[in-house]
Amino acid sequence: MTYPESRITNHQSRIYIAGHRGMVGSAIWRALTAKGYTNLIGKTSKELDLRNQQAVNYFIAKEQPDVIIDAAAKVGGILANNSYPYPFLMENLQIQNNLIDAAHKLNVSKFIFLGSSCIYPKFAPQPLKEAYLLTDSLEPTNEWYAIAKIAGVKACEAIRKQFGKDFVSLMPTNLYGPHDNFDLESSHVMPAMIRKFHEAKENNHATVTLWGSGTPMREFLYVEDLAEATIFAVENVLPEHLYNVGTGTDVTIKALAETIQNSVGHKGDIIWDRTKPDGTPRKLMDSSKLRSLNWAPKVALEDGIKLAYQWYLENSNTARTN
């Protein structure tokens, strides 16, 4: 087994987490804090508009972080991507380009770009390898977001290739966990199901209607496992520019729904609305490159669903639901 070269070992290193209030950013913040990092930097979108290049350049020049972790993005599910293609493309390009360019021009030592498995072609061989990037057409329902993320990956690769800087991209599979988005019009499949089954249980175990056939297969990673992978990238110099981050196992959407239904305690029926799109038939990540460097996920899917539902119950008044 090979290990990457160690670089960041000082817990006083200044680390800026863009998007530190979101599901991913907040998980990274908690994990870094738990490991003894005490010099973390975060700004809300009201305090710093990452779409504003001048504001971003000024902020990075002033704060002079040693590491930037880009966990900021405009995200959503199939419905949101289909309904608002332009902001999903343009706002994500603006956010990441401003951060990447500022990090490069202002000599930030390390940049970690977080993306998504949707960067890979719709019908790429399974499991998805990093080498499959740009080998075929994308899934049409989320291509706007995917194109933006691909541009971020290639920008980091270009900087790494031309200038030898430690810019690395991590592509997680479908994420879930604390601080997820539970808005039914913009959320991903996992939090949407958790909310639907919970509300149906509260409504005398009413019938739950779900999109599609239930046959597509998806892989899910608890967000705290992604946080640990990110810290791994912070503390080491990884030998390549792009790494998948996943569990290596997937389930059908039908099996996912039944697992969530059992965890929530819903006793009603499930109806599958086949007039709605399924999306990509299967998305399983090959995370063997990162695993070969001694990283591995820890949270099993059933355990993670229980933790996510418990968080939703405890934070229903403040969770993002609209």
ChimeraX attribute file (.defattr): number of C-alpha atoms within 10 A of each C-alpha:
attribute: neighborCount
match mode: 1-to-1
recipient: residues
	/A:1	6
	/A:2	7
	/A:3	13
	/A:4	16
	/A:5	11
	/A:6	13
	/A:7	14
	/A:8	19
	/A:9	11
	/A:10	11
	/A:11	16
	/A:12	13
	/A:13	15
	/A:14	18
	/A:15	25
	/A:16	23
	/A:17	24
	/A:18	26
	/A:19	20
	/A:20	24
	/A:21	19
	/A:22	18
	/A:23	20
	/A:24	28
	/A:25	22
	/A:26	22
	/A:27	22
	/A:28	26
	/A:29	22
	/A:30	14
	/A:31	18
	/A:32	21
	/A:33	14
	/A:34	10
	/A:35	11
	/A:36	11
	/A:37	18
	/A:38	15
	/A:39	14
	/A:40	18
	/A:41	16
	/A:42	17
	/A:43	16
	/A:44	13
	/A:45	14
	/A:46	7
	/A:47	9
	/A:48	14
	/A:49	14
	/A:50	27
	/A:51	19
	/A:52	12
	/A:53	17
	/A:54	12
	/A:55	15
	/A:56	20
	/A:57	18
	/A:58	12
	/A:59	16
	/A:60	19
	/A:61	16
	/A:62	9
	/A:63	12
	/A:64	18
	/A:65	23
	/A:66	17
	/A:67	23
	/A:68	25
	/A:69	25
	/A:70	23
	/A:71	21
	/A:72	24
	/A:73	22
	/A:74	14
	/A:75	14
	/A:76	20
	/A:77	17
	/A:78	18
	/A:79	16
	/A:80	18
	/A:81	22
	/A:82	16
	/A:83	12
	/A:84	12
	/A:85	15
	/A:86	13
	/A:87	15
	/A:88	24
	/A:89	20
	/A:90	16
	/A:91	17
	/A:92	26
	/A:93	21
	/A:94	17
	/A:95	23
	/A:96	26
	/A:97	20
	/A:98	19
	/A:99	24
	/A:100	22
	/A:101	17
	/A:102	20
	/A:103	24
	/A:104	18
	/A:105	11
	/A:106	14
	/A:107	15
	/A:108	20
	/A:109	17
	/A:110	23
	/A:111	25
	/A:112	23
	/A:113	26
	/A:114	23
	/A:115	24
	/A:116	19
	/A:117	23
	/A:118	22
	/A:119	25
	/A:120	27
	/A:121	22
	/A:122	18
	/A:123	16
	/A:124	18
	/A:125	13
	/A:126	12
	/A:127	15
	/A:128	21
	/A:129	18
	/A:130	19
	/A:131	9
	/A:132	14
	/A:133	17
	/A:134	14
	/A:135	11
	/A:136	12
	/A:137	14
	/A:138	21
	/A:139	18
	/A:140	15
	/A:141	20
	/A:142	23
	/A:143	22
	/A:144	21
	/A:145	27
	/A:146	24
	/A:147	21
	/A:148	23
	/A:149	26
	/A:150	18
	/A:151	16
	/A:152	23
	/A:153	24
	/A:154	14
	/A:155	19
	/A:156	24
	/A:157	21
	/A:158	15
	/A:159	17
	/A:160	17
	/A:161	13
	/A:162	8
	/A:163	10
	/A:164	10
	/A:165	18
	/A:166	23
	/A:167	30
	/A:168	25
	/A:169	27
	/A:170	22
	/A:171	23
	/A:172	25
	/A:173	27
	/A:174	22
	/A:175	22
	/A:176	24
	/A:177	24
	/A:178	23
	/A:179	22
	/A:180	23
	/A:181	24
	/A:182	23
	/A:183	16
	/A:184	19
	/A:185	15
	/A:186	19
	/A:187	22
	/A:188	22
	/A:189	22
	/A:190	23
	/A:191	26
	/A:192	21
	/A:193	23
	/A:194	22
	/A:195	21
	/A:196	23
	/A:197	29
	/A:198	23
	/A:199	16
	/A:200	19
	/A:201	19
	/A:202	11
	/A:203	11
	/A:204	11
	/A:205	16
	/A:206	18
	/A:207	17
	/A:208	20
	/A:209	14
	/A:210	20
	/A:211	15
	/A:212	18
	/A:213	17
	/A:214	18
	/A:215	14
	/A:216	17
	/A:217	19
	/A:218	20
	/A:219	23
	/A:220	25
	/A:221	25
	/A:222	26
	/A:223	28
	/A:224	24
	/A:225	23
	/A:226	24
	/A:227	20
	/A:228	19
	/A:229	22
	/A:230	23
	/A:231	19
	/A:232	19
	/A:233	26
	/A:234	24
	/A:235	17
	/A:236	18
	/A:237	18
	/A:238	21
	/A:239	12
	/A:240	15
	/A:241	20
	/A:242	21
	/A:243	22
	/A:244	23
	/A:245	28
	/A:246	29
	/A:247	25
	/A:248	18
	/A:249	16
	/A:250	21
	/A:251	18
	/A:252	17
	/A:253	22
	/A:254	18
	/A:255	14
	/A:256	23
	/A:257	21
	/A:258	16
	/A:259	16
	/A:260	24
	/A:261	22
	/A:262	14
	/A:263	19
	/A:264	22
	/A:265	13
	/A:266	23
	/A:267	15
	/A:268	15
	/A:269	12
	/A:270	16
	/A:271	14
	/A:272	14
	/A:273	14
	/A:274	12
	/A:275	9
	/A:276	11
	/A:277	13
	/A:278	19
	/A:279	14
	/A:280	18
	/A:281	13
	/A:282	22
	/A:283	27
	/A:284	23
	/A:285	27
	/A:286	21
	/A:287	23
	/A:288	18
	/A:289	16
	/A:290	21
	/A:291	18
	/A:292	13
	/A:293	16
	/A:294	13
	/A:295	18
	/A:296	19
	/A:297	18
	/A:298	13
	/A:299	16
	/A:300	12
	/A:301	20
	/A:302	14
	/A:303	11
	/A:304	20
	/A:305	24
	/A:306	18
	/A:307	18
	/A:308	22
	/A:309	20
	/A:310	16
	/A:311	16
	/A:312	23
	/A:313	13
	/A:314	11
	/A:315	13
	/A:316	13
	/A:317	9
	/A:318	9
	/A:319	17
	/A:320	15
	/A:321	17
	/A:322	10
